[in-house]
Amino acid sequence: MSDSPSLYPVFLQLHDRKVLVVGGGAVAERKVRALLPTGARVHVGAPELTDALSAWHDSGHLVWHEGEFRPAWLDGAWLVIAATDHREVNARISELATERHLWINVVDDPALSSFQVPAVVDRAPLTLAISSGGHAPVLARRLRERLEALVDHHLGELAAMLGERRSEIRLAYPDLAQRRHFYDWALDGPIMQLLNAGQKAAADALLDQALSSPIAWPRAQLTVLASPGSDPGLLTLKGLRALHEADALLFDPRHHDDAVLGMARRDADRLPVHLEEWLTQGEAVAQLQQLLQTRGRLVMLLGEMLPQTLETLASHLERLEAAGIPVQRLHV
């Protein structure tokens, strides 16, 4: 565990809730620009406003409290952002907001803030937020720039399509593992190809077809993944994806730690076992079959093993494949 406390990531529902921004300059304008799409009731307190803030006020998109900061501005607020040029004013706002148990962000001043505003990759309704915990904002912004190039601009469109059909998806794929495979297909398959080609109507039609005639995926699959040790950076892309898709992880706690296990889905079952001893017992194949029937996609993380144990494992995998269970062998 780190000596300094980490931040708890959260996305706030601010619709029809008062948010106070103190300051009327370029920084305040940037904060308000991000707040307006949330449907928050934005209040801005400042002696003067930028042209954009003034236009939003004139069009009824925000309430302007003209003048120097007054404590009454905090009344009824859920969230406060202090963006003035005067640290003593920001400190006073932070003090009063804290006394009222209001979440307060003082721009570029983590010591006075109870929350940090992350760097954001916007693919509405999909949002990626990156935070350095206030330690290195420039690093978070640089990472955002890289993700901007990596994250497909049509992902937001796909997210909206899936959101509109959420109840139909649950009805067509009531099994959680099958539903997860459906989402994988929607992300990696022809739907995204059609969206990237500008064929939204065809993408809608294909998605609806998959819901009216549900696709069958194999319920069980075993992935055998050679250990990357304690360095998750050594995982291949296929290995990382296998961990992300796993319903359960079978691993030896003597050879694996949280750095690698943490790359898997949080809701995946963790099944610690002394792997080398377990594989050489007579019931290992039957127990593997039972695990695959009850868990679905199982990832077995291999540590250091004796040659004869690896031979036994290879025999087990052949028996599983003969029983019709897909087996994937991956190596770092």
N, C-alpha and C positions, 0 to 999 in steps of 0.2 A: 504494500500500500504506500502511496505517496505521502510525504510529510505534510504537504499542503492539500486542503480539501479540493475535490474536483467539483465542477459545475454540473447541475442536473439538467439535461437537455429537455426542453418542453416547447410545444407550439401552443400559443394562446388564442382563445376564441374571444375576440374583442368586438364583435358585432354589437352595435347599439350600446356600447359601454364607453364612458368618458375617458379619454386619454389626454393628458395635459403635456404640451411641449412648451417649455419656457425658453424663449429666444426667437428672434425674427430674421436671422441671417441665413447664409447659404447652408450651414450645417442643419439648422432647424428645418429648412426647406426640404433637404434630403430625407430627414426623418419623417416629415409629414407626407412626402410623396410615397413612402413605403407603407404608411398607416392608412391612407385613404382607401385602397382596395379592400381592406379588412372590414369596412363598414363601421369602423369606430366613430364615435362622436368626438371629433378632434377639436380641442381647444388650444389656442396659441396665445401665450402672453408675452408681449414685447412692446417697447415704445414705437418701433417701426417694423414694417414687413418688407420682404423682397417683393419684386413684381409678381412672381408666381404665387407666393403666399397671399398677397393682396387680391389676386384674381380668384383664388380659391375662396377667399372670404366673401368677395362680391357675388360669387355664384352660389353661396350658401353651403359650401363643402366644409367649412370650419367656422368656429366661433373665435373672434379676436377679443382678447382682454388687453386694451391699450394701456401702456404705462409700465412702470417698474414693478417687479415681482411683489405680489401680495399673498399672504398665506391663504386667504379665502379662495384663491384660484384652485386650491387642492380639494375643495369640497366636492364630494361625489365622484372623484377620480378613482379609476382602477389601476392606472399605470401613469408614471411620470417620467419625462425625459427632460433633463436640464442641459441646454445647449447655448448658454450664454458665454461671453468672453471673460467673465469675472469669476475666479475660483471661489472667492468668498461668498458670492451670490449662489453659486452652485452648491457650495457646502451647506449654506443655510437651507436651500431647497431639500437637499438630501437629509438633513437633520429632521426637518418638519415632516417629510414624507415617511421617514423611518418611524417617527413617533406615532404616525397614523397607520402603520403597518401597510404602507403602499410600496409596490415595487418601483424602484427608482434606478434609472440609468443616467449617469453623468458622463457625457461624451468625453472619451479619451481619459477617463479618471476611474479606473477600477476600484481604487480604495474607497471612493464615495458611492459606489454603485452596488445595488443588490442583484442586478442581472446585467448580462452583457448582450449586446446585439450582434448576432453572428454575421459572417460573410455568407451571402446567399447566392445559390444558383436557382434561378426561377424558371420552372417549366410548369406553370400553373395548370392544374391544381397541384402538381408535384413540386415540392420545394426541398432543396438540399441546403442544410445549414452547417457551417463550419465554424468552430470556435477554438481559440488557443487558450481559453480560460483567462483572457486578458493579459497573458504574458507576452505574446508576439502577434499583434493584429496583422502586421505586414505578412507574416507567414500564412495566416488564414486567408488573406486576400490572394496571395500567390497560388495557394492550393485551389481556391475558387476559380482562378483563371485557367488552371489546367483542367478542372472538371467541366468548365464551360465548353471546352473543345471536345471532351469525351462524351458528354451526356447528350443523347440525341434530342433535337429540338421537338420531335414529334412525340416524345414520351408523355408530355402533358396531355396531348390529344388522346393518346391511348388510355391514360389514367381516367380522363373524363368519360370515355366510352365504357370502360369497365365499371366506373362508379354508377353510371346510369343503369347498368344491368346487374347490379350487385345481388338483388334478391333472386333474379333468374339464374345467376351463376351458382348460388347456394342450392337452389332447387335442382339444377341439372347435375351438380357435382356435390352431393351431400357429404361424401367422404373427404376428410381434410386433405389426405395425401393426394387423392385424385384432383381435388380443387387446386392444390399447389402445382401439380403437373399442368393443369389447364392454364394457369397464370404464366408458367414457364413458356408454354407453347405460344401464348398471346404475345409475350415479350420477344421471343427468339425466332418465331416462325413467320408465316406469310403476312400476318396482320401488319407488322411494322414495315415490311417490304412495300405493301400497298400504300401505307401512309406516307412513306418516304417518296413514293412515286406520285403523290398527290391524288391518289384514288380513294378518297374517304368513303364514298358510297359502297365501293367494292369491299373495303375493310369492314364496314358495318354489316354488310350482307354475309360475309364469311364468319364473322363473330356470332351473328344470330344463328347461322347454320350449325355452328359448334354447340350452341345451347339447345337447339331443337333436336339435334341428334348427337348426344354427348359422345365424345371421343374416349375410347378405352385405352388406358395406359397400364403397363405392368405394375401391379401393386407392390411387388417385392423386388429389390435389387441390392446386391452386395457390392460395395466398392472397397477394395483392399488398397490402402494408401500407405506407402513407405513413409516412415517418420522423418519430418524435417528437424527433429531435435527440439530445441527451445526457440528456434528462430522461424516465426511464421513467414518471414520474407523469402524463405527458400521454397515455399509452396508454389507449384505450377498453377497456371490458370485453371486447368482441369481439376487439380486437387482442391483448390479453393472453392470451385463451383460445387464439387461433391460435398464439401463440408456445409456449404450454404443450403444444399438440397436435402441433407440428411435428416431423417426422422429420429435417428439414434446413433450414438457413437460408442463403439466398443474399443476400449483402450486400456493400456497398462499404466496405472498411476505412477509406477516407478520410473517410467520413461517419458512421460508427457506432463506438461504443466499448462497453466491457464493461458499462456501466450498463444499456444496453438489451438487449444480447445475453445478459446474465446472467438475464434474465427468462424465457428459453426453458428447455426441459428440458436437463439436463446432458448427456444422452446424444445429443442432436440434433447431427447433423453441421454443422460450420461451413464454409461454402464462400465464401471471400473472392474477389471479382472486381471489376475496374474496370467497374462495371455499365453506365455510359453507353456506353463503347466497345464492350463485349460485346454489348449489345442491338442495336447498329447493324451488326453483322457478319452475314453471310449464314447462318451455321449456328446462330444463337441458338435458333430454334424447335426444330430437331432436337435440340439439346443439352438444351433444357428438357424435351422429351419423354423423353429418355433419363434425365435426373435424376429425373423423376416416376416412371418405371417402376422404377428401382432404389431410390429413397428413399421413395416414398409421398407423404406430406403435406409439401409444400415451401412455405416462406414466403419471399417476395422482399421485402426491406426497401428501399424507395425513398428516395434522398436527393434533393438538388436536381438537377433535370434541365432541359435545354433543351426548349422546346415541341415541336420536331421529334422528339426522342427519345421524348417521351411519346406522340406520334402513332404512332411505330414500335412502341412497347410495346403500344398499344391494338390495333394490327393483329396482333401476335403472339398476344395473348390471344384475339382472335376466332378465329384459326386453331386454337388449342388447344381452344377450346369446340366448334368444328366437328368436331374429332377425338374429341369425347365426354369431354373432361377437364373436370371442374368447376373453375370459376375464381371466387374470392371476392375482391371489391375492397373494401378497408377504408381508412378515412381517420381520422387523429387528430382 
